[in-house]
Amino acid sequence: MAFAPKISALGTVLFLAMAITGAPRGETTGTCSQDGDNPPERGQQGSVNVITTPEKAVVYLGGNKLGFSPIDTTFPSGRHTLTIMLNGEELVNERVNICGGQKTVIEKKLLMPYGSVALTTNPLKCNCRVSVDGDVVGTTKGGVLTINRLEAGTRIFKVSNGKRTKEVSVTVLAEETVNVKVDFNSK
């Protein structure tokens, strides 16, 4: 974790530099080329194996619902749109090639595009008002305020104790909780 302070009109802005991990990770393997400029010939049958972590994601290929992952089935050759949904969220939407007489294996690690932030203040007993990207989300009420289901990416937190206001830029990580401390005792 690296912090780089920057002075703003409202207080100290801290930048939390961390990698965003919200995108699904994975790979497509097999002997079928995934070159988007050279789609495979249509009119044949190939096979496709879709494996997700976690399992039980809903898989669509070429607009057809294949069912819950893992999937191992035959499918018409050609270039098709692969969509994978988990808990109502579309986490994958990409084009894949299915070649006649060949097997294409698609493996994806699925991450929900949301994370959490646990915010504490110094002094701890501060009853501070907290907003994220301009929307009030709650107060610390003298303890830790945890904000759940924040979209992964950089968010601006504004914390006010009634006398002073501090802004903090936080990188929210997919499926993780980031701890943030706002210090009102420092200048």
C-alpha positions as CSV (number, residue, x, y, z in Angstrom):
1,M,0.0,0.0,0.0
2,A,1.3,3.4,-0.9
3,F,0.0,6.7,0.2
4,A,0.7,10.0,-1.5
5,P,-0.7,13.1,0.4
6,K,-2.1,16.0,-1.6
7,I,-3.5,19.3,0.0
8,S,-7.0,20.3,-1.1
9,A,-9.2,23.3,-0.1
10,L,-11.2,21.0,2.3
11,G,-8.4,19.1,3.9
12,T,-5.9,16.4,3.2
13,V,-6.6,14.1,0.3
14,L,-5.0,10.7,0.5
15,F,-4.6,8.5,-2.5
16,L,-4.7,4.8,-1.8
17,A,-2.7,3.2,-4.7
18,M,-3.8,-0.4,-5.1
19,A,-4.6,-2.5,-8.2
20,I,-8.3,-2.9,-9.1
21,T,-9.2,-6.5,-9.4
22,G,-12.8,-6.3,-10.4
23,A,-12.5,-7.7,-13.9
24,P,-13.1,-11.4,-14.5
25,R,-9.8,-13.3,-15.0
26,G,-9.4,-16.3,-17.1
27,E,-8.3,-17.7,-20.4
28,T,-9.5,-19.4,-23.5
29,T,-7.5,-22.4,-24.6
30,G,-7.7,-25.1,-27.2
31,T,-6.5,-25.4,-30.8
32,C,-9.2,-23.0,-32.1
33,S,-7.7,-19.6,-32.8
34,Q,-9.3,-16.7,-30.9
35,D,-8.2,-14.2,-33.6
36,G,-11.2,-11.8,-33.9
37,D,-10.3,-10.9,-37.4
38,N,-10.4,-14.5,-38.6
39,P,-13.6,-16.1,-37.4
40,P,-13.9,-19.9,-37.9
41,E,-16.0,-21.3,-40.7
42,R,-19.7,-21.8,-39.9
43,G,-21.8,-24.9,-40.5
44,Q,-19.8,-27.4,-38.5
45,Q,-19.9,-28.6,-34.9
46,G,-17.2,-27.9,-32.3
47,S,-17.2,-28.4,-28.5
48,V,-17.0,-25.9,-25.7
49,N,-16.2,-26.3,-22.1
50,V,-16.9,-23.3,-19.8
51,I,-15.5,-23.5,-16.3
52,T,-16.1,-20.7,-13.7
53,T,-14.9,-20.1,-10.2
54,P,-17.3,-20.0,-8.4
55,E,-19.4,-22.6,-10.2
56,K,-23.2,-22.3,-10.9
57,A,-22.9,-19.2,-13.0
58,V,-25.4,-18.9,-15.8
59,V,-23.8,-19.3,-19.2
60,Y,-25.1,-18.0,-22.6
61,L,-23.4,-18.6,-25.9
62,G,-24.6,-17.1,-29.1
63,G,-27.8,-15.9,-27.3
64,N,-28.6,-19.5,-26.2
65,K,-28.8,-20.3,-22.5
66,L,-26.5,-23.3,-21.9
67,G,-27.2,-23.7,-18.2
68,F,-25.1,-23.5,-15.1
69,S,-21.3,-23.8,-15.1
70,P,-19.4,-26.0,-15.6
71,I,-20.7,-26.6,-19.1
72,D,-19.3,-29.2,-21.6
73,T,-21.3,-29.4,-24.8
74,T,-21.2,-29.3,-28.6
75,F,-22.0,-26.0,-30.3
76,P,-22.1,-24.8,-33.9
77,S,-18.8,-23.4,-35.2
78,G,-18.3,-19.7,-35.7
79,R,-17.7,-16.5,-33.7
80,H,-20.2,-16.2,-30.8
81,T,-20.9,-13.9,-27.9
82,L,-20.3,-15.5,-24.5
83,T,-22.2,-14.0,-21.6
84,I,-21.7,-15.2,-18.0
85,M,-24.0,-14.1,-15.2
86,L,-23.7,-14.6,-11.4
87,N,-26.2,-13.4,-8.9
88,G,-27.9,-11.3,-11.6
89,E,-24.7,-9.5,-12.5
90,E,-23.3,-9.8,-16.1
91,L,-19.6,-10.5,-15.4
92,V,-18.5,-11.6,-18.8
93,N,-19.5,-10.4,-22.2
94,E,-17.0,-11.3,-24.9
95,R,-16.7,-12.8,-28.3
96,V,-15.2,-16.4,-28.7
97,N,-14.4,-18.6,-31.6
98,I,-15.7,-22.2,-31.8
99,C,-14.0,-24.2,-34.5
100,G,-15.5,-27.3,-36.2
101,G,-14.1,-30.6,-34.8
102,Q,-12.1,-28.8,-32.1
103,K,-12.6,-28.2,-28.3
104,T,-12.5,-24.7,-26.9
105,V,-12.0,-24.4,-23.1
106,I,-12.9,-21.2,-21.4
107,E,-12.0,-20.7,-17.7
108,K,-13.1,-17.6,-15.8
109,K,-12.6,-16.5,-12.2
110,L,-15.7,-14.4,-11.5
111,L,-15.5,-11.4,-9.2
112,M,-18.6,-9.4,-8.2
113,P,-17.8,-5.8,-9.2
114,Y,-18.4,-4.5,-5.6
115,G,-16.3,-4.2,-2.5
116,S,-16.6,-2.7,1.0
117,V,-14.8,0.1,2.9
118,A,-14.4,0.0,6.7
119,L,-13.9,3.6,7.8
120,T,-12.5,4.6,11.2
121,T,-11.6,8.1,12.5
122,N,-9.0,9.4,14.9
123,P,-10.3,10.2,17.5
124,L,-12.4,7.1,17.4
125,K,-15.3,8.6,19.3
126,C,-15.9,11.2,16.5
127,N,-19.5,11.3,15.3
128,C,-18.6,12.1,11.7
129,R,-20.9,12.5,8.6
130,V,-19.6,10.4,5.7
131,S,-20.4,10.8,2.0
132,V,-19.1,8.8,-1.0
133,D,-19.0,10.5,-4.4
134,G,-21.2,13.3,-3.0
135,D,-23.9,11.0,-1.6
136,V,-24.3,10.8,2.2
137,V,-23.9,7.2,3.3
138,G,-24.0,7.5,7.1
139,T,-22.2,8.5,10.3
140,T,-19.4,6.9,12.2
141,K,-21.4,7.3,15.5
142,G,-18.1,6.9,17.5
143,G,-17.1,3.7,15.8
144,V,-16.3,2.0,12.6
145,L,-18.6,2.7,9.6
146,T,-18.6,-0.1,7.0
147,I,-20.0,0.7,3.6
148,N,-20.9,-2.4,1.6
149,R,-21.6,-2.9,-2.1
150,L,-19.5,0.0,-3.4
151,E,-18.7,-0.3,-7.1
152,A,-15.0,-1.2,-7.6
153,G,-12.9,1.7,-8.6
154,T,-11.8,5.0,-7.2
155,R,-14.3,6.7,-4.9
156,I,-14.1,10.0,-3.1
157,F,-15.0,9.9,0.6
158,K,-15.8,13.2,2.4
159,V,-15.7,12.9,6.2
160,S,-16.9,15.9,8.4
161,N,-16.7,16.1,12.2
162,G,-18.7,19.4,12.2
163,K,-15.6,21.6,12.5
164,R,-13.3,20.1,9.8
165,T,-13.8,18.2,6.7
166,K,-11.4,15.8,5.1
167,E,-11.5,14.1,1.7
168,V,-10.0,10.7,1.0
169,S,-9.6,9.0,-2.4
170,V,-10.0,5.3,-2.0
171,T,-9.6,2.5,-4.5
172,V,-12.4,0.0,-3.8
173,L,-11.4,-3.5,-4.6
174,A,-13.8,-6.2,-5.9
175,E,-14.9,-8.6,-3.3
176,E,-12.6,-7.1,-0.7
177,T,-12.8,-4.8,2.3
178,V,-10.5,-1.8,2.3
179,N,-9.7,-0.3,5.7
180,V,-9.5,3.5,5.7
181,K,-8.5,5.7,8.7
182,V,-9.2,9.5,8.7
183,D,-7.1,11.4,11.2
184,F,-8.6,14.6,12.5
185,N,-5.7,15.0,15.1
186,S,-3.2,15.7,12.3
187,K,-3.0,19.0,10.4
